[in-house]
Amino acid sequence: MPSSRLEIPRLRVLARQAVPHIFEATLAPLALFYLSLWLLGITGALFTALGWTYCALLRRVITGRRIPGVLVLGALGLTARTAISFATGSTFVYFLQPTLVTVAIAGAFLLSVPAGRPLAERLAEDFFPLPADVLASSTVRRFFVRISLLWAFVNLANAALTMWLLLTQSVSVYVAARTGVSVVFTGAAIALSTFWFKRSMREHNILVAQ
């Protein structure tokens, strides 16, 4: 059977596409949160970060631009974190919130599978939109289902480990270790997803080229 050919952008091109989304959804609200925490306190910081995220969503709705999946996840996480902060006020619960957000994201990946729109597919479209005929392939659909399940597991494992750190370590150790844990888990998941994608496409006579 002849092979079809699927070209994906080089890493440099993907980075140019991904960085604005990541900045908008995670880096900017995080920087605003810590700046506002110093200037306005915890309540002002929460509203500042959440306000940035919802303004970004509203701007895209008004201009008719596509809403990236990472921005949707960022809004989901910040909304949950803000609601829990106002419901409790506990320092422990405050540091627990990122773990709860990670669990919520894992749930979003899991629920997207039976809903028929795997979240991994939506996130992939943020960085390198695939041709319609490729997305319609049963092979590609199955791949995104499996990758969505993989990311659900990665996020749950990340949450379990950070929960253990929170319960057993000091706050300073927890804050430093949690960042390292998240980087390791996310990097490993990205590497495995890329390898799995190329292998899956080769097995079904779709040649992936860069």
LORO-835483 format. One record per residue: residue in one letter; x, y, z of N, C-alpha, C in turn. Coordinates in steps of 0.05 Angstrom, whole numbers, padded with zeros to 5 digits, always signed. Example, Ala and Ser with C-alpha at 12.3 -4.5 7.8 and 13.67 -1.06 7.14 Angstrom:
REM residues 2
a+00264-00114+00156+00246-00090+00156+00264-00066+00156/s+00257-00045+00142+00273-00021+00143+00258+00001+00157/
***
This chain:
REM residues 210
m+00017-00024+00000+00000+00000+00000+00018+00025+00000/p+00013+00044-00018+00029+00068-00019+00026+00084+00007/s+00047+00098+00014+00046+00115+00039+00036+00143+00032/s+00020+00154+00049+00013+00182+00047+00034+00197+00064/r+00036+00223+00059+00057+00239+00072+00044+00262+00088/l+00052+00264+00113+00042+00285+00130+00066+00302+00139/e+00066+00327+00133+00088+00345+00141+00079+00361+00165/i+00095+00361+00186+00090+00378+00209+00113+00399+00211/p+00107+00422+00222+00127+00443+00223+00151+00435+00240/r+00174+00448+00234+00198+00443+00251+00193+00455+00279/l+00210+00446+00298+00207+00455+00325+00208+00485+00328/r+00224+00498+00312+00227+00527+00314+00200+00540+00306/v+00187+00530+00286+00162+00540+00277+00140+00535+00298/l+00140+00510+00309+00121+00503+00330+00124+00521+00354/a+00149+00527+00361+00154+00544+00384+00143+00572+00380/r+00146+00583+00356+00135+00609+00350+00105+00609+00352/q+00092+00587+00346+00063+00585+00348+00054+00580+00377/a+00070+00565+00392+00062+00557+00418+00067+00578+00439/v+00090+00592+00437+00098+00611+00458+00076+00633+00463/p+00064+00645+00443+00043+00665+00449+00020+00653+00464/h+00012+00628+00458-00010+00615+00472-00003+00610+00501/i+00022+00600+00505+00031+00593+00532+00034+00619+00549/f+00044+00640+00536+00047+00665+00551+00019+00676+00559/e+00000+00675+00540-00026+00686+00546-00041+00670+00567/a-00038+00643+00566-00054+00626+00584-00041+00621+00611/t-00014+00621+00612-00001+00613+00638+00019+00634+00648/l+00038+00642+00631+00059+00659+00641+00049+00687+00650/a+00033+00699+00633+00023+00726+00639+00006+00726+00665/p-00014+00708+00667-00030+00709+00692-00013+00702+00717/l+00007+00684+00714+00024+00678+00736+00041+00702+00745/a+00052+00716+00726+00068+00740+00732+00051+00761+00745/l+00027+00765+00734+00008+00785+00745+00000+00777+00773/f-00004+00751+00778-00012+00742+00805+00009+00749+00825/y+00035+00743+00820+00056+00748+00839+00061+00778+00843/l+00059+00794+00821+00062+00822+00823+00039+00834+00840/s+00015+00825+00835-00008+00836+00850-00008+00826+00878/l+00002+00802+00883+00004+00792+00910+00021+00811+00928/w+00042+00821+00916+00060+00840+00930+00047+00867+00934/l+00032+00876+00914+00020+00903+00914-00008+00903+00927/l-00024+00883+00922-00052+00884+00930-00061+00862+00949/g-00044+00843+00955-00052+00821+00972-00065+00798+00957/i-00072+00777+00971-00081+00753+00958-00107+00757+00943/t-00126+00773+00953-00151+00777+00939-00147+00792+00913/g-00131+00813+00914-00125+00828+00890-00110+00811+00869/a-00092+00794+00879-00077+00777+00861-00095+00757+00846/l-00113+00746+00861-00132+00726+00849-00149+00740+00827/f-00160+00763+00834-00177+00776+00815-00162+00787+00791/t-00137+00795+00795-00120+00805+00773-00114+00783+00753/a-00106+00760+00763-00099+00737+00745-00124+00727+00731/l-00146+00725+00746-00171+00715+00733-00182+00735+00713/g-00179+00761+00720-00188+00782+00701-00173+00781+00675/w-00146+00777+00676-00130+00775+00652-00140+00752+00634/t-00145+00729+00647-00153+00706+00632-00180+00710+00618/y-00200+00721+00633-00226+00725+00621-00226+00747+00600/c-00209+00767+00604-00206+00788+00583-00195+00776+00557/a-00176+00757+00560-00164+00744+00537-00186+00727+00523/l-00202+00713+00538-00224+00698+00526-00244+00717+00512/l-00252+00738+00525-00271+00757+00514-00261+00770+00489/r-00235+00777+00489-00223+00790+00465-00225+00771+00441/r-00220+00746+00445-00221+00727+00423-00250+00723+00414/v-00269+00723+00432-00297+00720+00425-00306+00744+00408/i-00299+00768+00417-00308+00792+00404-00296+00794+00376/t-00270+00786+00373-00256+00788+00347-00261+00764+00330/g-00275+00744+00340-00281+00720+00324-00257+00702+00320/r-00236+00705+00337-00212+00688+00334-00216+00662+00349/r-00203+00641+00341-00205+00615+00354-00194+00616+00382/i-00208+00603+00401-00199+00603+00429-00181+00578+00433/p-00155+00582+00439-00137+00560+00443-00145+00542+00467/g-00140+00516+00464-00146+00498+00486-00131+00504+00511/v-00106+00513+00509-00090+00520+00533-00103+00543+00548/l-00115+00562+00534-00129+00584+00547-00154+00575+00561/v-00168+00556+00549-00192+00545+00562-00184+00531+00588/l-00162+00515+00587-00152+00501+00611-00143+00521+00632/g-00129+00542+00623-00120+00562+00642-00144+00575+00656/a-00165+00582+00641-00188+00594+00653-00202+00575+00673/l-00203+00549+00665-00215+00529+00683-00199+00528+00709/g-00173+00526+00707-00156+00524+00731-00158+00548+00749/l-00156+00572+00737-00157+00596+00754-00185+00601+00766/t-00205+00593+00752-00232+00596+00763-00236+00578+00788/a-00227+00553+00785-00228+00534+00807-00212+00544+00831/r-00188+00553+00825-00170+00562+00846-00181+00586+00861/t-00193+00605+00847-00205+00629+00859-00229+00621+00876/a-00246+00604+00866-00270+00596+00881-00262+00582+00907/i-00242+00565+00906-00234+00550+00930-00221+00569+00950/s-00206+00589+00940-00194+00608+00958-00214+00623+00974/f-00235+00632+00961-00256+00647+00975-00273+00629+00993/a-00275+00604+00986-00291+00586+01002-00277+00577+01028/t-00251+00580+01029-00236+00569+01052-00219+00591+01066/g-00198+00600+01054-00179+00618+01066-00157+00604+01081/s-00156+00578+01080-00135+00562+01093-00109+00563+01077/t-00086+00566+01091-00061+00565+01077-00056+00538+01064/f-00062+00517+01078-00059+00490+01067-00075+00487+01042/v-00100+00495+01043-00118+00493+01019-00108+00510+00997/y-00096+00533+01003-00085+00550+00982-00063+00536+00966/f-00045+00523+00981-00024+00508+00967-00034+00482+00955/l-00056+00472+00964-00069+00448+00953-00081+00454+00926/q-00089+00478+00921-00105+00485+00898-00092+00477+00871/p-00066+00482+00867-00054+00474+00841-00057+00444+00836/t-00056+00428+00858-00060+00399+00855-00088+00393+00847/l-00107+00407+00859-00135+00403+00852-00141+00411+00822/v-00127+00432+00814-00130+00441+00786-00118+00420+00767/t-00096+00408+00775-00084+00386+00759-00104+00363+00757/v-00117+00356+00779-00137+00335+00778-00160+00343+00760/a-00169+00368+00761-00190+00378+00743-00182+00376+00714/i-00157+00382+00708-00148+00380+00680-00147+00351+00671/a-00139+00333+00689-00139+00304+00683-00168+00296+00677/g-00187+00306+00693-00215+00300+00688-00225+00310+00661/a-00215+00334+00654-00223+00345+00628-00213+00327+00605/f-00188+00317+00607-00178+00299+00587-00195+00273+00586/l-00202+00262+00609-00217+00238+00610-00245+00242+00598/l-00259+00263+00606-00286+00268+00597-00288+00275+00568/s-00266+00286+00557-00266+00293+00529-00268+00269+00510/v-00259+00246+00521-00258+00221+00504-00287+00211+00498/p-00304+00206+00518-00331+00197+00512-00347+00219+00498/a-00339+00245+00502-00354+00267+00489-00349+00268+00459/g-00329+00252+00450-00323+00251+00421-00304+00272+00410/r-00293+00288+00428-00273+00309+00419-00250+00308+00438/p-00231+00289+00434-00208+00286+00452-00194+00313+00456/l-00188+00320+00481-00176+00345+00487-00148+00347+00474/a-00134+00325+00472-00107+00325+00459-00109+00335+00430/e-00131+00329+00417-00135+00338+00389-00138+00368+00388/r-00153+00379+00407-00158+00408+00407-00131+00423+00413/l-00116+00412+00432-00091+00425+00439-00071+00423+00416/a-00071+00401+00401-00053+00398+00378-00059+00419+00357/e-00085+00425+00354-00093+00444+00333-00083+00472+00341/d-00078+00477+00366-00067+00503+00374-00039+00508+00363/f-00024+00486+00359+00004+00488+00352+00010+00481+00322/f-00003+00460+00312+00000+00454+00284-00026+00441+00273/p-00045+00458+00263-00070+00448+00253-00066+00427+00232/l-00079+00404+00235-00077+00382+00217-00098+00384+00195/p-00091+00374+00170-00111+00375+00149-00136+00360+00156/a-00159+00368+00145-00185+00356+00152-00185+00326+00145/d-00172+00318+00123-00173+00290+00115-00156+00273+00134/v-00135+00285+00146-00119+00271+00166-00135+00267+00192/l-00148+00289+00201-00165+00287+00225-00188+00267+00222/a-00197+00264+00198-00220+00246+00193-00211+00216+00194/s-00185+00211+00192-00175+00184+00193-00180+00171+00219/s-00190+00146+00218-00195+00131+00243-00170+00126+00259/t-00147+00124+00245-00122+00120+00258-00114+00144+00275/v-00117+00168+00263-00111+00193+00277-00130+00197+00300/r-00156+00191+00296-00176+00194+00318-00169+00176+00341/r-00161+00151+00336-00154+00133+00358-00129+00143+00372/f-00110+00154+00357-00086+00164+00369-00092+00186+00389/f-00109+00205+00382-00116+00227+00399-00132+00218+00424/v-00147+00197+00421-00161+00185+00444-00140+00174+00464/r-00121+00159+00453-00100+00147+00470-00083+00168+00483/i-00076+00189+00468-00059+00210+00479-00074+00226+00501/s-00100+00230+00497-00117+00243+00517-00116+00227+00543/l-00118+00200+00541-00117+00183+00564-00089+00184+00577/l-00068+00185+00560-00041+00188+00571-00038+00213+00587/w-00048+00236+00577-00045+00261+00591-00062+00261+00616/a-00085+00247+00616-00101+00245+00640-00085+00230+00662/f-00072+00208+00654-00056+00193+00673-00032+00209+00683/v-00019+00224+00665+00004+00240+00673-00004+00261+00694/n-00026+00274+00689-00036+00295+00707-00044+00283+00734/l-00056+00260+00734-00063+00247+00759-00039+00238+00775/a-00018+00228+00761+00007+00220+00774+00021+00245+00785/n+00021+00266+00770+00032+00292+00779+00018+00301+00804/a-00008+00300+00804-00024+00309+00827-00018+00291+00852/a-00016+00265+00848-00011+00247+00871+00016+00253+00883/l+00037+00258+00867+00064+00263+00877+00065+00290+00891/t+00052+00310+00879+00053+00337+00892+00037+00337+00918/m+00016+00321+00919+00000+00318+00944+00018+00306+00966/w+00033+00286+00959+00051+00274+00978+00072+00294+00988/l+00083+00310+00970+00102+00330+00977+00089+00351+00997/l+00065+00359+00991+00051+00378+01008+00047+00368+01036/l+00041+00342+01038+00035+00330+01064+00060+00323+01080/t+00082+00320+01067+00106+00310+01081+00129+00330+01082/q+00129+00351+01066+00152+00369+01065+00144+00397+01074/s+00165+00413+01080+00160+00441+01088+00151+00457+01064/v+00139+00480+01069+00129+00497+01047+00150+00504+01027/s+00174+00511+01036+00196+00519+01018+00204+00496+01000/v+00206+00472+01012+00214+00448+00996+00192+00442+00977/y+00167+00444+00986+00144+00437+00969+00143+00455+00944/v+00146+00481+00948+00144+00500+00926+00165+00494+00905/a+00190+00489+00914+00212+00484+00895+00209+00457+00882/a+00201+00437+00897+00199+00410+00886+00175+00407+00867/r+00154+00421+00873+00130+00419+00856+00136+00429+00828/t+00152+00451+00826+00159+00461+00799+00175+00441+00784/g+00195+00428+00797+00211+00408+00784+00195+00384+00776/v+00177+00375+00793+00160+00352+00786+00143+00358+00762/s+00131+00382+00761+00114+00389+00738+00130+00390+00712/v+00154+00401+00713+00171+00402+00689+00178+00374+00679/v+00185+00357+00697+00193+00329+00690+00170+00314+00678/f+00147+00315+00691+00123+00301+00681+00114+00311+00654/t+00113+00338+00651+00104+00350+00626+00124+00344+00604/g+00150+00347+00609+00170+00341+00588+00169+00312+00579/a+00166+00294+00598+00165+00265+00591+00140+00259+00575/a+00117+00272+00582+00093+00267+00567+00094+00278+00539/i+00107+00301+00535+00110+00313+00508+00128+00295+00491/a+00150+00285+00503+00168+00268+00488+00154+00242+00480/l+00140+00230+00498+00126+00205+00493+00104+00209+00472/s+00090+00232+00474+00068+00238+00455+00079+00240+00427/t+00102+00254+00424+00114+00258+00398+00123+00231+00386/f+00137+00215+00403+00146+00189+00393+00123+00171+00385/w+00102+00171+00402+00078+00154+00397+00064+00163+00371/f+00063+00189+00366+00050+00200+00342+00064+00190+00317/k+00090+00193+00317+00105+00185+00293+00104+00155+00289/r+00106+00139+00310+00104+00110+00308+00077+00102+00298/s+00056+00114+00309+00029+00106+00302+00024+00113+00272/m+00033+00136+00263+00029+00143+00235+00044+00124+00216/r+00069+00117+00224+00085+00099+00207+00071+00071+00204/e+00060+00062+00226+00047+00035+00226+00023+00035+00208/h+00012+00058+00202-00012+00060+00184-00005+00074+00158/n+00020+00072+00150+00029+00082+00124+00025+00112+00120/i+00027+00127+00142+00028+00156+00140+00055+00165+00148/l+00070+00176+00129+00097+00184+00133+00098+00212+00145/v+00109+00215+00169+00111+00242+00182+00138+00254+00175/a+00138+00277+00163+00163+00291+00156+00163+00318+00167/q+00187+00329+00173+00190+00356+00183+00207+00373+00163/
***
